[in-house]
Amino acid sequence: MKKIGLLIIAFVMAVAVRAQQVGSAGRLLQNEYQPNKQSRAVIGRGGVTINIDYRWEADYNRGYSEVFIRIPEQGRFTVSIGDQEITNANGMFRFFDLASVSQPLSIWAGRQLIYRVTISPRDNTRMVMDFFTQGGLYLLDEITLNNNEPSYHGRQWNDVWNRSYSGGDFAMQIGRPMPPEEYQKFITMYKKQTFDDEKLSFFNMQKNLVVLTTAQVGELISSLSFGNSKLSLAKSAYDRVIDPQNYYLLLDKFTFQDEKESFKSFLQSVQR
């Protein structure tokens, strides 16, 4: 089973590499900047080659956090967190895609550094702050991000961009399967839930952030006790699997004939 999972992951990665080429998706917005002759000599026909290593996927292995900072004062400020930096004069600084690790937060008024502190944002959380040049930085709230809705945060951002390169490929539309170690963390927490309704609630809470194989869904179903719970999970997980053509294999996970018939009816309705 592990070999099958690895082959699926390798296949999807190969598809991604072939599909995502510069210019293969989208409409080009022409560069309006006209470099001078000296710039053209250096960058263009001067013979200098620029090798660009494209990064098609953001790395969320260190978690996902957001930090929103308001500076209700006049003037131009710059705020940096980790390797991100925002400069503006409207007083609103919204940082997305931050790793959930300790990192420096620095604030400049104009070009002068006026404040620095180390923050430790928690995974799947937005920190909301106010800053005053004569009062300091205040943490107002820590908001847990809602994973029950497709709010486009965390790994969902990869799907937003990459689906444009998919050419209709179903696997590329929902992303790549979770790495084995990430799946193990997910199913371990899932199995810690005592009752079927708790397991289903946990799965539905996280479903928009996971990509599964049919075999993995089968493992989740096997941890449930009742047929209606198994059917509910099978229905909920269908749009998060990378190999829906194999979903019929889950038929053996159901014990009674009426459960099997209900599953077959569902599968017929979604695969028309």
Buried (B, 14 or more C-beta within 10 A) or exposed (E): EEEEBEEBBEEBEEBBEEBBEEEEBEEEEEEEEEEEEEEEEEEEEEEEEEEEEEEEBEEBEEBBBBBBBBBEEEEEBBBBBBEBEBEEEEBEBEBBBBBBEEBEBBBBBEEEEEBEEEBEBEBBBBBBBBBEEEEEBEEEEEEEBEBEEEEEBBBBBBBEBBBEBBEEEEBBEBBBBBEEEBBEEBBEEBEEBEEBEEBBEBBBEBBBBBBBBBBBBBBBBEBBEEBEBBBBBBBBBBEBBBBBEBBEEBEEBBEEEEBBEBBEEBBEEEEE
